[in-house]
Amino acid sequence: MDEMAQLKERVKKLEALLSFVFSDHLDLSKNIRMQDGRNIQVGRGTGTRIGTATDQKISFYGVTPVDQPATVSDASGCTGDADDKVNLVIDRLQELGLIA
């Protein structure tokens, strides 16, 4: 590779780095892997969101990601019985993978 091509490649990498440093967001195209014992710290002011729309999908502990589950009061088939509502809450938590 000639000197000019090397310089162009270095400028391209530098521009990508500067874009990362000065941008207000980070677009990732790879998985994130965290070392054991690391934490996610968030601000204490206005709070932090995970998922910014109800149709964005998320899951925990390896289950299939789903969009935001319906509330129990809106769930179809709920007779209003306390046991039915508890079972629906359990279903919603299992759907997200928060409980087994």
Beta strands, then each sheet from edge to edge (+ up, - down):
end
